[in-house]
């Protein structure tokens, strides 16, 4: 059975990539210091330069934000529909009297 893949936090990735961007050490020196593969250091560096520090945030965080936005929109829609229903009930009551 193969080794379990290591998972790195977004803060760790950002730290390593920032170290690589500074250019004070070679990619190989940074890789050995942080115990990661040099290719991974280069990948994180390119991502940081392309997209900034938010690039390493997990997809779960983004999914939670999207879900919260959808819930807010749905609650607003529920509120509008309740108001319309009450208005229609009042208007229906006026027509039933007449």
VEXPAZA-386905 format. One record per residue (C-alpha): residue number from 1; residue in three letters; x, y negated, z negated. Coordinates in steps of 0.2 Angstrom, whole numbers. Each point is the difference from the previous one (the first is absolute). Last residue first. Layout:
N
rec k:NUM, r:ALA, px:X, py:Y, pz:Z
...
// end
This chain:
98
rec k:98, r:UNK, px:-343, py:-211, pz:11
rec k:97, r:UNK, px:7, py:8, pz:-15
rec k:96, r:UNK, px:9, py:14, pz:10
rec k:95, r:UNK, px:9, py:-14, pz:10
rec k:94, r:UNK, px:7, py:-8, pz:-16
rec k:93, r:UNK, px:6, py:16, pz:-7
rec k:92, r:UNK, px:9, py:4, pz:16
rec k:91, r:UNK, px:9, py:-16, pz:-1
rec k:90, r:UNK, px:6, py:3, pz:-18
rec k:89, r:UNK, px:5, py:18, pz:4
rec k:88, r:UNK, px:10, py:-7, pz:15
rec k:87, r:UNK, px:9, py:-12, pz:-11
rec k:86, r:UNK, px:4, py:13, pz:-13
rec k:85, r:UNK, px:7, py:12, pz:14
rec k:84, r:UNK, px:10, py:-14, pz:8
rec k:83, r:UNK, px:8, py:-4, pz:-17
rec k:82, r:UNK, px:4, py:19, pz:-3
rec k:81, r:UNK, px:7, py:1, pz:18
rec k:80, r:UNK, px:12, py:-15, pz:-4
rec k:79, r:UNK, px:6, py:8, pz:-16
rec k:78, r:UNK, px:3, py:17, pz:8
rec k:77, r:UNK, px:10, py:-9, pz:14
rec k:76, r:UNK, px:11, py:-8, pz:-13
rec k:75, r:UNK, px:3, py:16, pz:-9
rec k:74, r:UNK, px:5, py:8, pz:17
rec k:73, r:UNK, px:12, py:-13, pz:4
rec k:72, r:UNK, px:8, py:1, pz:-18
rec k:71, r:UNK, px:1, py:19, pz:2
rec k:70, r:UNK, px:9, py:-2, pz:17
rec k:69, r:UNK, px:13, py:-12, pz:-7
rec k:68, r:UNK, px:3, py:12, pz:-15
rec k:67, r:UNK, px:2, py:15, pz:12
rec k:66, r:UNK, px:12, py:-10, pz:11
rec k:65, r:UNK, px:10, py:-5, pz:-16
rec k:64, r:UNK, px:0, py:18, pz:-5
rec k:63, r:UNK, px:6, py:6, pz:17
rec k:62, r:UNK, px:14, py:-12, pz:0
rec k:61, r:UNK, px:6, py:6, pz:-17
rec k:60, r:UNK, px:-1, py:18, pz:5
rec k:59, r:UNK, px:10, py:-4, pz:16
rec k:58, r:UNK, px:15, py:-3, pz:-12
rec k:57, r:UNK, px:9, py:-17, pz:1
rec k:56, r:UNK, px:17, py:1, pz:9
rec k:55, r:UNK, px:-4, py:-12, pz:13
rec k:54, r:UNK, px:-5, py:-14, pz:-12
rec k:53, r:UNK, px:18, py:-5, pz:-2
rec k:52, r:UNK, px:1, py:-7, pz:18
rec k:51, r:UNK, px:-6, py:7, pz:16
rec k:50, r:UNK, px:14, py:1, pz:13
rec k:49, r:UNK, px:15, py:-3, pz:-11
rec k:48, r:UNK, px:-6, py:11, pz:-13
rec k:47, r:UNK, px:-5, py:14, pz:12
rec k:46, r:UNK, px:18, py:-1, pz:8
rec k:45, r:UNK, px:8, py:1, pz:-17
rec k:44, r:UNK, px:-11, py:15, pz:-5
rec k:43, r:UNK, px:5, py:9, pz:16
rec k:42, r:UNK, px:18, py:-4, pz:-2
rec k:41, r:UNK, px:0, py:6, pz:-18
rec k:40, r:UNK, px:-9, py:16, pz:5
rec k:39, r:UNK, px:13, py:3, pz:13
rec k:38, r:UNK, px:14, py:-1, pz:-13
rec k:37, r:UNK, px:-8, py:14, pz:-10
rec k:36, r:UNK, px:-5, py:-4, pz:-18
rec k:35, r:UNK, px:10, py:1, pz:-16
rec k:34, r:UNK, px:-1, py:-18, pz:-5
rec k:33, r:UNK, px:19, py:-3, pz:-1
rec k:32, r:UNK, px:3, py:12, pz:14
rec k:31, r:UNK, px:-12, py:-8, pz:12
rec k:30, r:UNK, px:6, py:-17, pz:-5
rec k:29, r:UNK, px:18, py:4, pz:4
rec k:28, r:UNK, px:-5, py:9, pz:17
rec k:27, r:UNK, px:-10, py:-16, pz:5
rec k:26, r:UNK, px:15, py:-10, pz:-3
rec k:25, r:UNK, px:1, py:-13, pz:-14
rec k:24, r:UNK, px:-2, py:-19, pz:-1
rec k:23, r:UNK, px:-12, py:0, pz:14
rec k:22, r:UNK, px:-14, py:-8, pz:-9
rec k:21, r:UNK, px:-13, py:9, pz:11
rec k:20, r:UNK, px:6, py:17, pz:-7
rec k:19, r:UNK, px:-2, py:-6, pz:-18
rec k:18, r:UNK, px:-17, py:-6, pz:5
rec k:17, r:UNK, px:-4, py:17, pz:7
rec k:16, r:UNK, px:5, py:9, pz:-16
rec k:15, r:UNK, px:-9, py:-11, pz:-11
rec k:14, r:UNK, px:-16, py:0, pz:11
rec k:13, r:UNK, px:0, py:19, pz:0
rec k:12, r:UNK, px:2, py:1, pz:-18
rec k:11, r:UNK, px:-14, py:-13, pz:-3
rec k:10, r:UNK, px:-12, py:10, pz:12
rec k:9, r:UNK, px:3, py:15, pz:-10
rec k:8, r:UNK, px:9, py:15, pz:7
rec k:7, r:UNK, px:-6, py:17, pz:3
rec k:6, r:UNK, px:11, py:15, pz:1
rec k:5, r:UNK, px:-5, py:15, pz:11
rec k:4, r:UNK, px:-1, py:17, pz:-9
rec k:3, r:UNK, px:14, py:11, pz:6
rec k:2, r:UNK, px:-5, py:15, pz:11
rec k:1, r:UNK, px:-6, py:17, pz:-4
// end
